[in-house]
Amino acid sequence: MSSQRDIDTLRTLAGAYRALADDPVQDERREHWRALHALEDVPPCVVILGGNAFGHELFPPERLGCEDAFLRGVEFQLRRQLLVGSSGSDNVTEPWFNLRAEFAFDSRRIWGKIGEQRRHGDSWITEPVIHGPEDIDAMAVPAHAVDEAATARRAGQLHDIMGDVLPINVDRSPTLVGFGADIAFWLGQLRGIEQILWDTLDNPELLHALCRRLLDGILKQHREAEDAGDWNLGGQYVQAAPYSRTLPDPAPQPAPRQRKDLWCFLAAQEFDQISPEAHDAFLIAYQAEVAKHFGLTAYGCCETLTRKIDILKAIPNLRRIAVAPWADVAACARQIGKDYVMSWRPNPVCVAGPVDADAVTRGVRDTIEACRGQNLDINLKDITTVGGDPGNLSAWAHTVKRAIDAYW
């Protein structure tokens, strides 16, 4: 039973969220993203993604109004989306609330085990749990299994509280999507990043066997979700607004969709220090088998892809390529050309304190000059801190928009 305090908190937020979602500016943003992803000649889209600041700094538990743990998580999502959606960026606020389905397994241990992490100075090291072929053979086989009772209970609770204001979209898509479908991520979790580096040289057979096992499991779960009609247009994750001219627009359930109607997101952060040749052989070859079932693909997150743009072109339906803060922007732009959207990620330190408008403007200007005539989005992500001032996000977005107007 939800407390009146929880109900009042969520209904107030849901009302504000729905008002933002119904603003005509959302349609303008949708069309901007469609044009960008169609590789049309439009100014860059500006997007703000997540980071630790949203959880640890801006919305810690003691600042939230809901008492119930589950509802507190919903409140967190609404507050975060309201902040980003009203920042002046091109983030699209959709007229529904995405509720992730509950699953009948621990998604972190979907392969049966996960590497233990130990602290090493300021970082972490993963202790491998895959040591030989026998460990690969013993890995669990992933399945797509929604916990129907738990999902219905959560969805019903939210519907009763705010469904008349903000419809609830139950996202039943499988767990192995986004970073869950990222083979590089699981290699790091199961084998350890340092060990992967060695494996490319002195144990390639084992690394290939592990990649094949991961690929088989991902594809199996994807097929099962498709057979069940559980892929969802409303909860796609591509580090951008998933609008295009060739795929259906994002929408809530109930209409089931196939993978060919959806975006695919892939990345290779754990392969940052691996050569292009090894990256191609031990990752792209397998990731391509995942991507070929989807309509469009976005590739990359925080890894440096400066020397790897050419090998990415083998990925089916590739449309977006990430350019990290530490990548060579000009070199990436030359290789990407007009065939893909270049998603440039400025260093998020720019919002760690009062926004230096001159510095932000110079960064945007230099990037625009390097990418003149190309398809570009400017994507602020991995925000560790905003110095306690959420206004830094809107200050950044407005500064970037002014710089685009001046230099594009």
N, C-alpha and C positions, 0 to 999 in steps of 0.2 A: 504494500500500500504506500503510495507516494505521499509525502507530507505536503501540506499546503504551501510551505515555504519553497519546496522544490518545484511544485507546479507553477507558482507565481513567477519564480525566477525563469524557468524555461519558456513560459508563455510570453513573458516580456521580451526575451531575447528572440524568440521565434517570430514575433510580430515585427521587430526591427529588421530581422534578417529577411522576412518576406517583403517588406517595403523596399529594401535594397534590391532584392531579386526582381521586383516588378518595375524598377526604374528603367525607362526606355534606353538608357545608356548601355544596358546589358546587351541589347540587340546590336548596337553599334560595335561593341567589343566582339561579339560573336562573328559579325561580318568581317571585322578586321583580321581575326584569326583564320577565317576561311580563306581570305585572300592571301594571307601570308603563306599558309600551307599549300595553296595552289601555285605558289612561286610567282605571284603577281607583283607588280611594282608598287609596293605600299611602304610607308614608314615602318620602322621597327615596332613590334609589340613590346610592352614593358610588363614584366611579371614578377611578383614577390612570392617566393616559396617559403618553406619552413626552416626550422633551426631550433637549437636549444633555448634560444631566448624566449620563444613562445611558451615553453613549458616551465622552465626554471625561474625565469625572471618576470615575465609579464603576467602570467596566470598561474602562480603557485596555488596549491590546494587551499591555503589559508585565505586567499583572496576570492575564492569562489563561493557562491551562495548556496549551492545544493549540498545536502547532507548525505544523500545516497551516493555510493561510489560510482555506480553505473551512470546515474544522472549527472554526476559531477563531470564525468568524461564527456557527456553530450554538451553540457554547458561550456566546457573548455573548447570543444570544436566550434560551437556557435560564436563564442567570443573571438576566437582566432580568425574565423572566416569574416566576421563583421569588421574586424580591424583591417585585414588585408583588402577586403572588398571595397572599403571606403577610403583607401589610401590614395586613390588617383591613378593606380596602376591599371593594367588591362586584364586583371584577374576577373573571370566571369563568375558571378554569384547566381547559382541555379535555384529555381523555385521548388526545391525539395531538399530534404535532409537525408544524406546517405548513412544508412546503418549497416555495418558489416555483419553478415550472417555469423552465427556461432558454428563452430565445426567440432566434429566428434573425435578430435585428436589434438595433440599439442603440435602446432604448426612449426615450432622451432625444432622439434625432434621428429619431423616427418620422415627422415631417413633412418630413424631408429636410434640415432646417437648424434651428439654434437661435441665439437672440440671444447675442452675446458680452457678458459682464458686466465692468465696470470699477469700481474702487473710487472712491467719492466721499465723502471724510471717513470717517465710521463706517458708511457704508451702501454699497450697490452700485447702479449704474445699468445697465440693459440696453440695449445698442445694437440698434436694430431691424434685422431682416433682411427684413421685409416692408415694402416702400416703395410699391408700386403693384399694380394688378390683375395685371400680368404675373408678379409674385412669387407671388401667390396661385395663379395657373394652374400655376406650376412646382413647387408643393408636392408632396411625395410622398403617395401614397395608402396609408394604414395598412392592414396586414393582420394577421391572427391566425395566427402561424406558430411553433409550438413546436419547439424544437431537441430532437428526440426522443432522439438519442444522448446529448447532454450531460445532459438531464434524467434519463434512465435511469441514467446513470453516477453522478450525485449521489445519486439515490434509493437505488440499490443499495448504495452505500457506507454511507449512513446506516442502511439496513435491516440490513446485516451488523453494524454496530457496536451499535445499540441498538433495533432493530425489535422484538425479543422483549420489551422492557420498555416501549417507547413507540412505538406504530405511527406510520408516516410517512404523512402526507397530502400528496400532491402537488397543489398548487394550480395548475391549468392555466387559470384564468380570465384574460381578456385583460389586456394592459398598460394599456389606457385605462379603468381603474376607479379609484375613490377620487379622488385629486387628478389622476390621469391622465385622468379623464373630466370634469375641471373646465375648462370653456371659458375661464373667467377666467384660470386659471393659464397656459394656452397663449397667450392674448392678451398677457399680460405677458411671456412668454418670446420671443414672435415679433415683437411690435410695440413693447413697452416700456410701462411703466405711465404715464409722463408723456405719451407719445404717445396712449395710449388716451383720456386726459382731453381732449386737443385733438380727437381724432377724433369724439367725441360731438357736438362743436359744428361743426367745419369740414370734416369728411370722413366723414360718416355712411355714405355709400354703400360706401366701402372697408371700414369697420368691419363693416357688415352682411355684406358679401361674405366677409370673413375668418371671421366667426361661422358663416355657412352652411357654409363649407368644413370648418371644425373639426367642426361637428355631423355633417355627412355622413360624415366619416372615423370619428368615434366610433361612430356607428350601424352603419357597415359592419363594423368590427372586432367589435362586439358580436354582430351577426348571424352572422358567421363562427364565433365561439366557440360560439354556441348551436347552430348546425348541426353543429359538431364534437362536441357533448356535453361541452364543457370548462368550463362554469360550475360553480362549486364552493360548496357550503354551508359548507365548513370554514374558508374564509379571508376571510369578509366583513369589510369595514372601514366602520364607522359611528361611530367614536369612542364606542362603548358596547358592551355585550354584545348581539348581534343576536338576542335572543329576543323572541317575540311570541305572541299567541294565534292569529294568522291566517296566519303563514308557517311552513314546516317549521323545526324546530330545526336549529342548526348540526350538521353531521356531516361525517365525512371522505368522500372518494371511495370507491367508484367511481360511485355513483349520479349520472348527469348531471341537471342541473336547467335550467329556463328562467329568464329574468330575472324573471318574475312571481313566482317563489318566493323572491326575494332582496331584500335591502335595497339601496338606492342612496344614495350619499353625494355631495353637491354643496356647493360653497362659492363664495365671492365675495370673497376677501381683496383681490384687485387692484382691486375696485370699491368699496373702503371709502369713498373720497372722492367717489364719483360719486353724483349725485342719484337719488332714488327713481325719477323718471320715466325717466332714461337707463338705470338699472339694469334696469328692467322691459323697456324696448325692446331693449336690446343684450345682455341676458343671460338674464333669466327666460324670455323667449319661446323661446329656444333650449334652455335647460336643461330646460324642461318636456317637450320632445320626447324627451329622454333618460329622464327620470323616469317617463314614462307607461308604459314597458315593464316597470317593476319593481313589486314588491309594496308596499314602503314606502320612504319617503324621509327622510333626515336632511339638514338644511341648516345650513351655517355652520361657521366655525372661529374665527379671530381677528378677523374684521371686525366692525364695529359695525353692528348691524341695527336699532337703535332706531327709526329713521324708515322702516323698510322691511318691517315685519311684514305689513302689508296686501298688498303685492305678492307676498310669498312664498306666500300662500294660493292662488295660481293654480297652484302646482306640484302635479301629481298625486300622490296617496297620501302627502302630507306628514304626518309624524308627530313629528319632532324638530326643534327650532329652537335654535341655539346663542345664548347671551347672553354676550358677551365681557366680560373684566374692566372694560373702559372703557365698556361700554354702560350705559344708564339702566335698571337692573333693574326698578324699579317701573313705568316706562313700558312696558317690554317685557312685563311680567307682565299689565298691563291689556289689551294687545293680543292676547296669546297666549291668555289665558283658559284654559278647560278643554278646548280642542279639540286641543291638541298637548302634547307633553312639552317643557318648558322646560329646556334644558341649561345651567345656570349654571356659568361658569368663573371661580373666584376667582383673584386675582393670585398666580402661583406664587412670588412673593417670600416668601410665608409659610413656605416650607420652605428658604429660602436660609441660614438659621441655625437655632439652637434655636427650636422652635415656641413662639410666644407664644399659649398656650391661651386667654387672655382675648380677644385680638384675633381669633383664628379663631372663637371662639364668638360674638362680637358680629357678625361678618360673616355667619355662618350664621343667627343669630337675625334679623338685619335682612332677609335674603333670604327667610326663611320668612314673616316678617310681610308682606312685599310680595307673596308668592305663596300666601297662605293658601288652602287648598282646591284648589290646582292640582296639576298633575303635574310633578314636579321631579326632576332629577338634579344632583348636585354633582360637577363634572368638573375635576380638577386636571391640567393639561396644560402643554406648553411649558416644562418645568422646566429652566432653564439651570444651576442649581447647587443642591445640597443641603448646601453648606458642608462637603463631604467626609464627611457623616454620613448614611448611608442610613436610619438610625433615624428621621430627621425625617419620612419618608414614613408610617411606621406611627404616629408621634406625631400627625401631622396627621389621619390617617384615624380614629383612636380619638377625637380631640377632636371631629371633625365628627360622628361617630356619637353621642357623648354630648350634643352640642348638639341634634341631631335628636330624641333621646329627651326632652330637656327642653322643647323649644319646638314640636315638630310637633303 
